[in-house]
Amino acid sequence: MVPTIRSAITPTAEEVLSRAEAAGVEFVNLQFTDVMGIVKSVSIPIDIFPDVIQNGQWFDGSSIAGFARIAESDMFLMPDLATFAVIPWEQGRNTTARVICWVHNPNGDLFPGDPRAVLLRQLERLAKIGYRYNTGPELEFFLFRKDNGSVRPLPHDQAGYFDLTTDLAAEVRKDMIQALKAFGIKVEAGHHEVAIGQHEIDFEYSDALTTADQAVTVKYTLKAIAQQHGLLATFMPKPIEGVNGSGMHTHQSLAFLESGDNAFVDTSDDYGLSKLARHFIAGQLAHARGMAAVIAPLVNSYRRLVPGFEAPVYVSWARQNRSALIRVPAIRAGRTAATRIELRCPDPAANPYLAYAVMLAAGIDGIERELPLPEPIEENLYHFTEEDLRRRNVATLPATLGEAMAELERDEVVREALGEHVFEKLLEAQKQEWDSFRRHVSTWELERYLEIY
């Protein structure tokens, strides 16, 4: 089932075991994620790995957030051998590899609460109509140092976008890139981002299952390398007030399964977009508010999604306008295969499997219903008045997690894409966070109100 939606060929068990022996692997981490995208893992000795490849590894699913109840706890992991890699910082003594796994129910069916299985359902749905979903996420992050219990940007880091800094950050990024290359991730660029202490490392555009796996790998790899340098790497969407937050802008396109050609291309169109691409964009615009709680899943996510810091707030599309939700990046002359769209509202706290699943479901809905695409808006939307927005029929994204959860509950397409299990568990986790946030009395409130009232 996986080869139709993945561009690479999965190695055989014999090939993987041979690689493990050559690298001196002694342990294998069987990896998966919970509903919120937190990496979970169980370690096994290499000598039982052949049996696990064949028969799986049992574990207690009731102990994983958003998985199963006590009465239905037994599950097993089946390794996806395409993801096998030696962990670069765990070579030498007790050399350890990792492999990402599918989560199964005892009867052998894929567990519907496994975020990876949620994405697979949408990818297989797309494959039935003849397409593969390709993505390229841009994960932004901050590097902090710990100072007497608090965290601060690195010393001497006053850099801006693409600046070449001479402080620790430039060397840390190089170490991060080397670690990612050891995982088989083809890094295309690493650079300083707009805010002080903010960085970005981009990797190769590929099929959605591969890039979702890689996005998860990137996050824990960068955290591990930062820790080796005595630093903290965080993918929190908005860790510093008054500066840009971190996004996970995601480039997307569909390819024909048979030929591999880009299905978004039409050179006769003003924007170079096929009818398929236009319907796909229309679908994502139509469900932007409904999928916000999935692609911007935290209370803090909505600190980033405010005007003035390059994060998109307005549900619109354009070519060069970075205040739009969806952008059509320019391509070099003649390179039509690179035609793609960029959704700018996801942030790196999102579970990439769930994010891609709902993004794809929204696009498919636009294709199936042949939704018309509104006119692009190339003006700076941050300068629009409320009257301008109403006149141009421009909606805004939810302003809070509470508002986003309400939109998620109303959106049948997004809800169906998640499946009832994940929908309920995700909403349950977010409601707990939202209720905790609503009860909290912040320092801002004390400073603003305590003495006045």
C-alpha positions in Angstrom: 0.0 0.0 0.0 2.8 2.4 0.8 4.8 2.3 -2.5 2.0 4.1 -4.5 2.1 7.1 -2.2 5.9 7.2 -1.6 8.4 8.2 -4.2 11.3 6.1 -2.9 11.7 2.3 -2.9 11.5 0.5 0.5 14.5 -1.7 1.3 14.1 -5.3 2.1 14.6 -6.8 5.6 17.8 -8.4 4.4 19.2 -5.0 3.2 18.3 -3.3 6.5 19.8 -6.0 8.7 23.0 -5.9 6.6 23.2 -2.2 7.1 22.7 -2.6 10.8 25.4 -5.2 11.0 27.9 -3.1 9.0 27.2 -0.1 11.4 27.6 -2.2 14.5 24.1 -1.5 15.7 23.3 -2.9 19.1 19.8 -1.4 19.8 16.9 -0.2 17.7 14.4 2.4 18.8 10.9 1.7 17.5 9.4 5.1 17.1 5.9 6.6 16.6 4.1 9.8 17.7 1.1 10.5 19.9 -1.8 12.6 18.7 0.0 15.9 19.7 3.1 14.9 17.7 5.3 14.0 20.6 7.8 11.3 19.7 7.4 8.0 21.6 9.9 5.1 21.4 10.7 1.6 22.8 14.2 0.2 22.5 15.0 -3.4 21.6 18.3 -5.3 21.3 19.4 -5.8 17.7 19.2 -9.6 18.0 15.3 -9.5 18.3 14.9 -6.9 15.5 14.5 -9.6 12.8 11.5 -11.1 14.7 10.0 -7.6 15.2 10.3 -7.0 11.4 8.4 -10.2 10.9 5.9 -10.1 13.7 5.9 -6.7 15.3 6.5 -5.5 18.9 3.6 -5.4 21.4 3.1 -2.4 23.7 0.6 -0.9 26.0 -1.4 1.7 24.1 -3.3 2.9 27.1 -0.2 4.7 28.4 0.1 6.9 25.3 -1.9 10.2 25.3 -4.8 10.0 22.8 -4.4 6.3 22.0 -6.6 3.7 23.8 -8.4 3.0 27.0 -7.2 0.5 29.6 -9.7 -2.1 28.3 -8.3 -2.0 24.8 -4.6 -1.3 25.5 -2.8 -4.1 23.5 -1.3 -2.8 20.3 1.8 -3.7 18.2 4.3 -1.8 16.2 5.4 -2.8 12.7 8.6 -1.2 11.4 8.5 0.8 8.2 12.0 -0.2 6.9 12.2 2.9 4.6 12.8 4.9 7.8 15.7 2.9 9.3 18.7 5.0 10.1 21.5 4.9 12.6 21.2 7.7 15.2 24.4 9.8 14.6 24.9 11.0 18.2 24.4 7.4 19.5 27.3 5.7 17.6 30.2 4.0 19.3 29.2 2.5 22.6 25.7 1.0 22.4 25.3 2.2 18.8 21.5 2.7 18.3 19.3 3.0 15.2 15.8 4.1 14.9 12.9 3.0 12.7 9.5 4.7 12.5 6.6 2.2 12.9 3.0 1.7 12.0 0.7 1.1 15.0 -1.7 -1.9 14.7 -4.6 -3.2 16.7 -4.4 -6.8 17.9 -6.5 -8.0 14.9 -3.8 -6.6 12.5 -5.6 -3.5 11.3 -3.9 -0.2 11.4 -4.9 1.7 14.5 -7.1 4.6 13.5 -5.6 6.8 16.3 -2.1 6.5 14.8 -1.4 10.0 13.2 0.7 8.3 10.5 -2.3 6.1 9.6 -4.5 9.2 9.5 -2.2 10.6 6.8 -2.0 7.3 5.0 -5.8 7.2 4.6 -5.9 10.5 2.8 -2.8 9.6 0.6 -4.5 6.4 -0.5 -7.7 8.3 -1.1 -5.8 10.6 -3.4 -4.0 7.7 -5.1 -7.4 6.2 -6.1 -8.0 9.3 -8.3 -4.4 9.1 -9.7 -2.3 11.5 -7.8 0.5 11.7 -5.2 0.8 14.5 -2.7 4.2 16.2 -2.5 5.2 18.6 0.3 8.2 20.6 1.5 7.9 22.1 5.1 10.1 25.0 6.2 10.6 24.6 10.0 11.7 27.7 11.9 13.0 27.4 15.4 14.8 29.5 18.1 18.1 28.7 19.9 18.3 29.8 23.5 20.9 29.5 26.2 20.1 28.8 29.8 21.0 31.6 32.2 20.2 31.1 35.9 17.1 29.1 35.2 15.8 31.4 32.4 16.3 31.1 28.6 17.7 33.8 26.4 18.8 34.2 22.8 22.5 33.4 22.1 25.0 36.1 23.1 26.1 38.3 20.2 23.1 37.1 18.1 21.7 40.4 16.7 21.4 39.0 13.3 18.5 39.3 10.8 17.3 37.3 7.8 20.1 35.5 6.0 22.8 37.4 8.0 26.1 35.6 8.4 26.8 35.5 12.2 30.1 34.7 13.7 28.7 33.5 17.0 27.9 30.0 18.1 24.7 29.7 16.1 26.4 29.3 12.7 28.5 26.4 13.9 25.5 24.8 15.7 23.5 24.9 12.5 26.3 23.1 10.6 26.4 20.4 13.2 22.6 20.1 12.9 22.9 19.7 9.1 25.5 17.1 9.4 23.3 15.1 11.8 20.3 15.4 9.5 22.5 14.2 6.6 23.4 11.1 8.6 19.7 10.3 8.9 19.5 10.4 5.1 17.7 13.8 5.0 18.9 15.9 2.0 19.3 19.4 3.5 19.0 22.2 1.0 19.8 25.3 3.1 20.3 26.5 6.7 20.2 30.2 7.6 19.4 32.8 10.2 15.7 33.9 10.2 14.2 37.3 10.8 14.0 37.4 14.6 17.0 37.4 17.0 17.8 33.8 17.9 15.6 32.4 15.1 16.8 29.9 12.5 15.6 27.7 9.7 16.9 24.5 8.1 15.2 23.4 4.9 15.2 19.9 3.4 14.3 18.3 0.1 10.8 18.4 -1.4 9.3 14.9 -1.6 6.2 12.8 -1.0 4.1 13.8 2.0 4.7 10.6 4.1 8.5 11.0 3.7 8.5 14.7 4.5 6.2 14.2 7.6 8.6 11.5 8.9 11.5 13.9 8.2 9.8 16.8 9.9 9.5 14.7 13.1 13.1 13.7 12.8 14.3 17.2 12.2 12.6 18.4 15.4 14.2 15.9 17.8 17.5 15.9 16.0 17.9 19.7 16.3 16.9 19.5 20.0 19.5 16.8 20.6 22.4 18.7 18.8 21.5 21.9 20.6 21.6 20.1 23.9 25.1 18.9 23.1 26.1 22.6 22.8 24.4 23.4 26.1 21.5 25.1 24.3 17.8 24.8 23.9 16.2 24.5 20.5 12.5 25.2 20.6 9.7 24.9 18.1 7.3 26.9 20.3 5.4 29.1 17.8 5.9 32.4 19.6 8.5 32.3 22.4 9.4 36.0 22.4 6.8 38.8 22.5 7.3 41.6 19.9 9.2 39.6 17.3 8.4 37.2 14.5 7.1 33.7 15.6 8.2 30.4 14.1 6.2 28.9 11.2 6.1 25.7 9.3 5.3 27.1 5.8 4.5 24.1 3.7 5.0 23.9 -0.1 2.6 21.6 -1.8 1.8 20.1 -5.2 0.1 17.0 -6.7 1.9 14.7 -9.1 0.4 12.2 -11.6 1.0 8.7 -10.2 1.7 7.2 -13.6 4.2 9.7 -14.9 5.3 11.6 -11.9 4.7 14.9 -13.7 3.5 18.0 -11.8 -0.3 18.1 -12.0 -0.5 21.7 -10.9 1.1 23.1 -14.1 -0.7 25.0 -16.9 1.6 27.3 -18.8 -1.4 29.1 -20.4 -2.7 30.3 -17.0 -1.6 33.7 -15.7 -0.3 32.1 -12.5 0.9 28.9 -14.2 -1.7 26.9 -12.3 -3.9 24.1 -13.7 -7.6 23.8 -12.9 -6.8 21.1 -10.5 -4.4 23.4 -8.6 -7.0 26.2 -8.5 -9.6 23.8 -7.1 -7.1 22.5 -4.6 -6.3 26.1 -3.4 -10.0 26.9 -3.2 -10.6 23.8 -1.0 -7.8 24.9 1.4 -9.2 28.4 1.6 -12.7 27.0 2.3 -11.5 24.9 5.2 -8.7 27.2 6.5 -10.7 28.1 9.7 -11.7 24.5 10.2 -8.2 23.1 10.0 -6.6 25.8 12.1 -6.7 23.8 15.3 -4.7 21.0 13.7 -2.1 23.1 11.9 -1.8 25.7 14.7 -2.6 23.5 17.7 -1.5 25.4 20.8 -2.7 28.4 22.8 0.6 30.0 21.9 0.0 29.4 18.2 -2.4 32.3 18.1 0.2 34.6 19.6 2.0 34.1 16.3 -1.1 34.5 14.0 -1.4 38.3 14.5 -0.9 41.1 12.0 2.5 42.8 11.7 5.0 39.8 12.1 4.8 38.2 8.6 2.4 35.5 9.8 -0.8 35.1 7.7 -4.1 36.1 9.3 -6.3 36.6 6.2 -7.9 33.8 4.2 -6.7 34.8 0.7 -4.2 33.8 -1.9 -1.6 35.7 -4.1 1.7 35.3 -5.8 4.1 37.7 -4.1 2.0 38.9 -1.2 3.3 37.3 2.0 0.4 38.6 4.0 -1.8 36.1 2.1 -2.6 32.7 3.6 -1.6 30.8 0.4 1.2 32.0 -1.9 2.2 30.8 -5.4 6.0 31.1 -5.3 7.7 32.3 -8.5 9.7 29.7 -10.5 12.7 30.1 -12.7 12.0 30.4 -16.4 11.0 27.1 -17.9 11.1 25.1 -14.7 7.4 24.4 -14.6 8.0 21.1 -12.7 8.7 23.3 -9.6 5.2 24.9 -9.7 3.7 24.6 -6.2 1.7 26.5 -3.6 2.7 27.5 -0.1 0.4 27.4 2.9 1.9 29.8 5.4 -0.2 29.3 8.5 1.0 25.9 9.9 3.5 26.2 12.8 6.1 23.7 13.9 4.2 22.6 17.0 1.7 20.9 14.7 1.8 17.1 14.3 3.0 16.9 10.6 1.0 13.7 9.9 -2.3 15.3 11.0 -1.4 18.7 9.4 -0.8 17.1 6.0 -3.9 14.9 6.3 -6.3 17.8 6.8 -4.5 20.0 4.3 -4.9 17.3 1.7 -8.5 16.5 2.6 -9.3 20.2 2.2 -7.6 20.3 -1.2 -9.4 17.1 -2.3 -12.7 18.6 -1.3 -12.0 21.6 -3.5 -11.2 19.2 -6.4 -14.2 17.0 -5.9 -16.6 19.9 -5.6 -14.8 21.9 -8.3 -14.8 24.9 -5.9 -14.2 28.2 -7.7 -11.0 30.1 -6.7 -11.6 33.7 -5.5 -9.6 36.5 -7.2 -6.0 36.8 -5.8 -5.3 39.8 -3.5 -1.8 41.2 -4.2 -2.1 44.3 -1.9 -0.7 44.2 1.6 -3.7 42.9 3.6 -2.2 44.3 6.9 -3.2 47.7 5.6 -6.8 46.8 4.9 -9.5 48.2 7.1 -12.4 46.2 8.4 -14.5 47.7 5.7 -11.9 46.7 3.0 -12.0 43.1 4.3 -15.8 43.0 4.2 -15.9 44.5 0.7 -13.3 42.0 -0.7 -15.0 39.1 1.2 -11.8 38.2 3.1 -12.2 36.1 6.2 -9.7 35.9 9.0 -8.2 32.9 10.8 -9.4 32.1 14.3 -7.9 34.5 16.9 -7.6 32.0 19.7 -7.4 28.2 20.2 -10.9 28.3 21.7 -12.3 29.8 18.5 -10.3 27.3 16.4 -11.7 24.3 18.3 -15.2 25.6 17.7 -14.4 25.8 13.9 -12.9 22.3 14.0 -16.1 20.9 15.5 -18.2 22.5 12.7 -16.0 21.3 9.8 -17.1 17.9 8.6 -14.4 17.5 6.0 -11.6 18.1 8.5 -13.3 16.1 11.2 -13.7 13.1 8.8 -10.1 13.4 7.7 -8.9 13.0 11.3 -11.3 10.2 12.0 -13.6 10.2 15.0 -10.9 8.7 17.3 -8.2 11.3 16.6 -10.8 14.1 16.4 -12.1 13.3 19.9 -8.6 12.8 21.4 -7.2 16.0 19.9 -10.1 18.1 21.0 -10.0 16.6 24.5 -6.3 17.5 24.8 -6.8 21.0 23.5 -9.9 21.6 25.7 -7.8 20.7 28.7 -5.1 23.2 27.6 -7.6 25.9 26.8 -9.4 25.5 30.2 -6.1 25.6 32.0 -5.2 28.8 30.1 -8.5 30.5 30.8 -8.1 29.9 34.5 -4.5 31.3 34.6 -3.9 34.8 35.9 -1.0 36.1 33.9 1.8 38.6 34.8 0.4 40.9 32.2 -3.0 41.0 34.0 -1.4 41.7 37.4 0.8 44.5 36.0 -2.2 46.1 34.1 -5.0 45.7 36.7 -3.8 45.0 40.2 -3.1 48.5 41.5 -5.7 50.3 39.2 -8.7 48.3 40.3 
